[in-house]
C-alpha cells in the first residue's frame, strides 16, 4: 500500500497536549473535531490536521503540509517545508527532536528530515527513485534502514520505526487521532504577523 501524506513528529519526554503541539507548529487555536483511525489520519482526503501519539512522539498528519501560504510548494532546492515552517521546526528542535516525512506513492516521493539541538541534521528527498536533494550526514538509524530495505517508501518507514515511530499494523490498530480544523473564519496567529483579525484562509496558509 502506497502512502499519500506528509507528517511531522516531535519527541517529547512526558505528556504533550494537542494544544501545546499545535502551538509548537505555529498553528492554533484549532477546533477539535472527530476522532479518526490511523488509515484516515494518513489518507490524502483529510482536511485540517490529524493529531495523535506514537510512543514518545506526538504526530501531525496532513497531505499538504509542504504547501506555503500561497498554496505553492516548498523550495525543493533546500527544504521539504515552506520557509516559515522550516524555521519553526528548527526552533522546536532546540528542546525536542523533530522528524518529518513526505510520502506520495503516485509520484514516487519519499522524503524525510530530522532536526535536533536547534539545527537540521539531515534532509533526504527522493522522487521517482532519484535523489533530488540531500543535506547533512546520514543518521545511524538511516544507514541501518537503507541497508535493510531497497524500496524508498519502506526505507523511510523503517527509519521512522528505528527512531521510535513504529507504524506496524498491530500498533496502527491501537492508535487514535483527533482531527483539528479551522472554520470558515479563523483567528490570526504568530505565523502571519502582517494580518490581523479574522480571515477566510486554509489552515496551511498560516505557514507564510
C-alpha positions as YAML, in Angstrom:
chain: A
units: angstrom
residues:
- id: 1
  name: UNK
  ca: [0.00, 0.00, 0.00]
- id: 2
  name: UNK
  ca: [1.39, 3.39, -1.00]
- id: 3
  name: UNK
  ca: [1.15, 6.35, 1.33]
- id: 4
  name: UNK
  ca: [-0.19, 9.77, 0.32]
- id: 5
  name: UNK
  ca: [0.59, 12.10, 3.20]
- id: 6
  name: UNK
  ca: [3.07, 14.35, 4.93]
- id: 7
  name: UNK
  ca: [3.77, 14.28, 8.64]
- id: 8
  name: UNK
  ca: [5.71, 15.92, 11.45]
- id: 9
  name: UNK
  ca: [6.62, 14.20, 14.71]
- id: 10
  name: UNK
  ca: [8.05, 15.74, 17.89]
- id: 11
  name: UNK
  ca: [9.65, 13.55, 20.54]
- id: 12
  name: UNK
  ca: [8.67, 14.80, 23.96]
- id: 13
  name: UNK
  ca: [9.60, 13.40, 27.34]
- id: 14
  name: UNK
  ca: [6.35, 13.44, 29.28]
- id: 15
  name: UNK
  ca: [2.85, 14.41, 28.19]
- id: 16
  name: UNK
  ca: [2.49, 16.85, 25.32]
- id: 17
  name: UNK
  ca: [-1.04, 18.10, 24.86]
- id: 18
  name: UNK
  ca: [-2.52, 18.58, 21.42]
- id: 19
  name: UNK
  ca: [-2.79, 22.32, 22.10]
- id: 20
  name: UNK
  ca: [0.89, 22.57, 23.03]
- id: 21
  name: UNK
  ca: [1.89, 20.56, 19.98]
- id: 22
  name: UNK
  ca: [-0.15, 22.78, 17.66]
- id: 23
  name: UNK
  ca: [1.38, 25.85, 19.28]
- id: 24
  name: UNK
  ca: [4.86, 24.45, 18.63]
- id: 25
  name: UNK
  ca: [3.99, 24.21, 14.95]
- id: 26
  name: UNK
  ca: [2.69, 27.78, 14.95]
- id: 27
  name: UNK
  ca: [-0.91, 26.72, 14.47]
- id: 28
  name: UNK
  ca: [-3.86, 27.41, 16.68]
- id: 29
  name: UNK
  ca: [-6.22, 27.65, 18.16]
- id: 30
  name: UNK
  ca: [-7.83, 25.00, 16.01]
- id: 31
  name: UNK
  ca: [-11.25, 23.50, 16.54]
- id: 32
  name: UNK
  ca: [-11.13, 19.83, 17.61]
- id: 33
  name: UNK
  ca: [-13.30, 17.56, 15.52]
- id: 34
  name: UNK
  ca: [-13.97, 13.87, 15.28]
- id: 35
  name: UNK
  ca: [-11.66, 11.04, 16.23]
- id: 36
  name: UNK
  ca: [-10.16, 9.16, 13.27]
- id: 37
  name: UNK
  ca: [-8.14, 5.99, 12.96]
- id: 38
  name: UNK
  ca: [-4.64, 5.61, 11.55]
- id: 39
  name: UNK
  ca: [-5.76, 4.92, 7.98]
- id: 40
  name: UNK
  ca: [-7.91, 8.05, 7.91]
- id: 41
  name: UNK
  ca: [-5.19, 10.18, 9.51]
- id: 42
  name: UNK
  ca: [-2.68, 9.16, 6.85]
- id: 43
  name: UNK
  ca: [-5.05, 9.43, 3.90]
- id: 44
  name: UNK
  ca: [-4.99, 12.05, 1.13]
- id: 45
  name: UNK
  ca: [-8.58, 13.12, 1.85]
- id: 46
  name: UNK
  ca: [-8.44, 14.69, 5.28]
- id: 47
  name: UNK
  ca: [-8.73, 18.44, 5.80]
- id: 48
  name: UNK
  ca: [-7.04, 20.01, 8.77]
- id: 49
  name: UNK
  ca: [-4.53, 18.19, 10.93]
- id: 50
  name: UNK
  ca: [-4.80, 14.70, 12.40]
- id: 51
  name: UNK
  ca: [-3.02, 14.73, 15.77]
- id: 52
  name: UNK
  ca: [-2.01, 11.57, 17.59]
- id: 53
  name: UNK
  ca: [0.67, 9.83, 19.65]
- id: 54
  name: UNK
  ca: [3.11, 7.02, 18.92]
- id: 55
  name: UNK
  ca: [5.24, 6.10, 21.91]
- id: 56
  name: UNK
  ca: [7.13, 9.23, 23.00]
- id: 57
  name: UNK
  ca: [6.30, 11.05, 19.75]
- id: 58
  name: UNK
  ca: [3.46, 13.47, 19.03]
- id: 59
  name: UNK
  ca: [2.31, 13.20, 15.40]
- id: 60
  name: UNK
  ca: [0.62, 15.54, 12.92]
- id: 61
  name: UNK
  ca: [-0.56, 14.22, 9.54]
- id: 62
  name: UNK
  ca: [-1.93, 16.05, 6.51]
- id: 63
  name: UNK
  ca: [-1.22, 15.54, 2.79]
- id: 64
  name: UNK
  ca: [-0.45, 19.24, 2.19]
- id: 65
  name: UNK
  ca: [1.95, 20.36, 4.92]
- id: 66
  name: UNK
  ca: [4.62, 21.08, 2.30]
- id: 67
  name: UNK
  ca: [2.50, 23.92, 0.88]
- id: 68
  name: UNK
  ca: [3.16, 27.56, 1.66]
- id: 69
  name: UNK
  ca: [0.65, 30.30, 2.41]
- id: 70
  name: UNK
  ca: [0.12, 30.99, -1.28]
- id: 71
  name: UNK
  ca: [-0.55, 27.32, -1.99]
- id: 72
  name: UNK
  ca: [2.77, 26.85, -3.78]
- id: 73
  name: UNK
  ca: [5.16, 24.07, -2.86]
- id: 74
  name: UNK
  ca: [8.24, 24.43, -0.69]
- id: 75
  name: UNK
  ca: [11.54, 25.29, -2.36]
- id: 76
  name: UNK
  ca: [12.71, 21.76, -3.12]
- id: 77
  name: UNK
  ca: [16.26, 23.02, -3.66]
- id: 78
  name: UNK
  ca: [16.91, 23.24, 0.07]
- id: 79
  name: UNK
  ca: [13.93, 22.04, 2.14]
- id: 80
  name: UNK
  ca: [10.86, 19.83, 2.29]
- id: 81
  name: UNK
  ca: [8.88, 22.57, 4.02]
- id: 82
  name: UNK
  ca: [7.89, 26.22, 3.48]
- id: 83
  name: UNK
  ca: [10.48, 28.62, 4.99]
- id: 84
  name: UNK
  ca: [8.30, 29.62, 7.96]
- id: 85
  name: UNK
  ca: [7.63, 26.02, 8.94]
- id: 86
  name: UNK
  ca: [11.29, 25.08, 8.43]
- id: 87
  name: UNK
  ca: [12.28, 27.87, 10.80]
- id: 88
  name: UNK
  ca: [9.63, 26.76, 13.29]
- id: 89
  name: UNK
  ca: [10.88, 23.14, 13.30]
- id: 90
  name: UNK
  ca: [14.47, 24.27, 13.85]
- id: 91
  name: UNK
  ca: [13.26, 26.28, 16.85]
- id: 92
  name: UNK
  ca: [11.29, 23.36, 18.29]
- id: 93
  name: UNK
  ca: [14.35, 21.11, 17.93]
- id: 94
  name: UNK
  ca: [16.24, 23.19, 20.49]
- id: 95
  name: UNK
  ca: [14.19, 21.30, 23.09]
- id: 96
  name: UNK
  ca: [12.81, 18.25, 21.27]
- id: 97
  name: UNK
  ca: [13.97, 16.05, 18.36]
- id: 98
  name: UNK
  ca: [11.78, 16.54, 15.26]
- id: 99
  name: UNK
  ca: [11.19, 14.12, 12.39]
- id: 100
  name: UNK
  ca: [9.33, 14.97, 9.19]
- id: 101
  name: UNK
  ca: [8.27, 12.87, 6.23]
- id: 102
  name: UNK
  ca: [6.52, 13.23, 2.89]
- id: 103
  name: UNK
  ca: [5.33, 10.03, 1.20]
- id: 104
  name: UNK
  ca: [3.45, 10.17, -2.10]
- id: 105
  name: UNK
  ca: [3.28, 6.86, -3.92]
- id: 106
  name: UNK
  ca: [1.83, 8.30, -7.13]
- id: 107
  name: UNK
  ca: [4.90, 10.45, -7.81]
- id: 108
  name: UNK
  ca: [7.39, 8.14, -6.11]
- id: 109
  name: UNK
  ca: [8.15, 10.81, -3.50]
- id: 110
  name: UNK
  ca: [9.86, 9.62, -0.31]
- id: 111
  name: UNK
  ca: [11.42, 12.41, 1.77]
- id: 112
  name: UNK
  ca: [12.47, 12.84, 5.37]
- id: 113
  name: UNK
  ca: [14.10, 15.48, 7.54]
- id: 114
  name: UNK
  ca: [15.49, 15.29, 11.07]
- id: 115
  name: UNK
  ca: [16.15, 18.16, 13.47]
- id: 116
  name: UNK
  ca: [17.98, 18.19, 16.78]
- id: 117
  name: UNK
  ca: [19.74, 20.70, 19.06]
- id: 118
  name: UNK
  ca: [18.44, 23.68, 17.15]
- id: 119
  name: UNK
  ca: [19.50, 22.65, 13.67]
- id: 120
  name: UNK
  ca: [18.50, 20.45, 10.78]
- id: 121
  name: UNK
  ca: [20.85, 17.49, 10.89]
- id: 122
  name: UNK
  ca: [19.56, 15.68, 7.84]
- id: 123
  name: UNK
  ca: [17.27, 16.13, 4.84]
- id: 124
  name: UNK
  ca: [16.94, 13.47, 2.16]
- id: 125
  name: UNK
  ca: [14.50, 13.71, -0.75]
- id: 126
  name: UNK
  ca: [13.72, 11.14, -3.43]
- id: 127
  name: UNK
  ca: [11.39, 11.31, -6.40]
- id: 128
  name: UNK
  ca: [10.84, 8.51, -8.91]
- id: 129
  name: UNK
  ca: [13.80, 6.63, -7.49]
- id: 130
  name: UNK
  ca: [16.25, 9.53, -7.86]
- id: 131
  name: UNK
  ca: [17.76, 11.64, -5.08]
- id: 132
  name: UNK
  ca: [16.70, 15.24, -5.72]
- id: 133
  name: UNK
  ca: [18.17, 16.81, -2.57]
- id: 134
  name: UNK
  ca: [20.47, 15.69, 0.23]
- id: 135
  name: UNK
  ca: [21.87, 17.63, 3.17]
- id: 136
  name: UNK
  ca: [23.80, 16.53, 6.24]
- id: 137
  name: UNK
  ca: [25.45, 13.30, 7.30]
- id: 138
  name: UNK
  ca: [23.45, 10.07, 7.24]
- id: 139
  name: UNK
  ca: [21.88, 9.17, 10.58]
- id: 140
  name: UNK
  ca: [22.93, 5.91, 12.22]
- id: 141
  name: UNK
  ca: [19.33, 4.71, 12.02]
- id: 142
  name: UNK
  ca: [19.16, 5.79, 8.38]
- id: 143
  name: UNK
  ca: [22.20, 3.73, 7.44]
- id: 144
  name: UNK
  ca: [20.65, 0.68, 9.09]
- id: 145
  name: UNK
  ca: [17.24, 1.19, 7.46]
- id: 146
  name: UNK
  ca: [18.63, 1.87, 3.99]
- id: 147
  name: UNK
  ca: [20.88, -1.21, 4.16]
- id: 148
  name: UNK
  ca: [17.93, -3.42, 5.11]
- id: 149
  name: UNK
  ca: [15.35, -2.05, 2.65]
- id: 150
  name: UNK
  ca: [15.57, -1.05, -1.03]
- id: 151
  name: UNK
  ca: [12.13, 0.48, -1.62]
- id: 152
  name: UNK
  ca: [12.32, 4.28, -0.98]
- id: 153
  name: UNK
  ca: [8.99, 4.47, 0.84]
- id: 154
  name: UNK
  ca: [9.69, 1.44, 3.01]
- id: 155
  name: UNK
  ca: [13.11, 2.85, 3.83]
- id: 156
  name: UNK
  ca: [11.52, 5.96, 5.33]
- id: 157
  name: UNK
  ca: [9.01, 3.90, 7.31]
- id: 158
  name: UNK
  ca: [11.76, 1.61, 8.62]
- id: 159
  name: UNK
  ca: [13.83, 4.65, 9.58]
- id: 160
  name: UNK
  ca: [10.82, 6.03, 11.46]
- id: 161
  name: UNK
  ca: [10.50, 2.70, 13.27]
- id: 162
  name: UNK
  ca: [14.15, 2.78, 14.29]
- id: 163
  name: UNK
  ca: [13.62, 6.28, 15.68]
- id: 164
  name: UNK
  ca: [10.70, 5.02, 17.78]
- id: 165
  name: UNK
  ca: [7.83, 5.71, 15.37]
- id: 166
  name: UNK
  ca: [6.64, 2.19, 14.70]
- id: 167
  name: UNK
  ca: [3.76, 2.12, 12.22]
- id: 168
  name: UNK
  ca: [3.28, -1.65, 12.03]
- id: 169
  name: UNK
  ca: [-0.25, -2.94, 11.58]
- id: 170
  name: UNK
  ca: [-0.80, -4.01, 15.19]
- id: 171
  name: UNK
  ca: [0.21, -0.60, 16.55]
- id: 172
  name: UNK
  ca: [-1.86, 1.15, 13.88]
- id: 173
  name: UNK
  ca: [-4.99, -0.60, 15.13]
- id: 174
  name: UNK
  ca: [-4.42, 0.85, 18.61]
- id: 175
  name: UNK
  ca: [-3.70, 4.42, 17.51]
- id: 176
  name: UNK
  ca: [-6.34, 7.14, 17.57]
- id: 177
  name: UNK
  ca: [-6.09, 10.64, 16.13]
- id: 178
  name: UNK
  ca: [-8.08, 13.79, 16.72]
- id: 179
  name: UNK
  ca: [-8.88, 15.84, 13.63]
- id: 180
  name: UNK
  ca: [-8.36, 19.60, 14.06]
- id: 181
  name: UNK
  ca: [-9.83, 22.04, 11.58]
- id: 182
  name: UNK
  ca: [-10.22, 25.75, 11.09]
- id: 183
  name: UNK
  ca: [-13.69, 27.04, 10.43]
- id: 184
  name: UNK
  ca: [-14.63, 29.37, 7.58]
- id: 185
  name: UNK
  ca: [-13.13, 32.23, 9.54]
- id: 186
  name: UNK
  ca: [-10.08, 31.62, 11.71]
- id: 187
  name: UNK
  ca: [-8.10, 33.85, 14.06]
- id: 188
  name: UNK
  ca: [-4.73, 35.20, 13.04]
- id: 189
  name: UNK
  ca: [-1.62, 33.53, 14.50]
- id: 190
  name: UNK
  ca: [2.01, 34.41, 15.06]
- id: 191
  name: UNK
  ca: [2.79, 32.78, 11.73]
- id: 192
  name: UNK
  ca: [1.04, 35.59, 9.87]
- id: 193
  name: UNK
  ca: [2.08, 38.82, 11.65]
- id: 194
  name: UNK
  ca: [1.09, 41.06, 8.75]
- id: 195
  name: UNK
  ca: [-2.56, 40.17, 9.17]
- id: 196
  name: UNK
  ca: [-4.95, 40.88, 11.99]
- id: 197
  name: UNK
  ca: [-8.48, 39.95, 12.87]
- id: 198
  name: UNK
  ca: [-10.25, 37.10, 11.14]
- id: 199
  name: UNK
  ca: [-9.65, 35.75, 7.66]
- id: 200
  name: UNK
  ca: [-11.10, 33.12, 5.38]
- id: 201
  name: UNK
  ca: [-7.96, 31.07, 4.87]
- id: 202
  name: UNK
  ca: [-6.99, 27.43, 4.76]
- id: 203
  name: UNK
  ca: [-5.20, 26.09, 7.84]
- id: 204
  name: UNK
  ca: [-1.93, 25.56, 5.98]
- id: 205
  name: UNK
  ca: [-1.91, 29.17, 4.77]
- id: 206
  name: UNK
  ca: [-0.55, 30.24, 8.13]
- id: 207
  name: UNK
  ca: [2.88, 28.92, 7.10]
- id: 208
  name: UNK
  ca: [3.97, 32.10, 5.34]
...
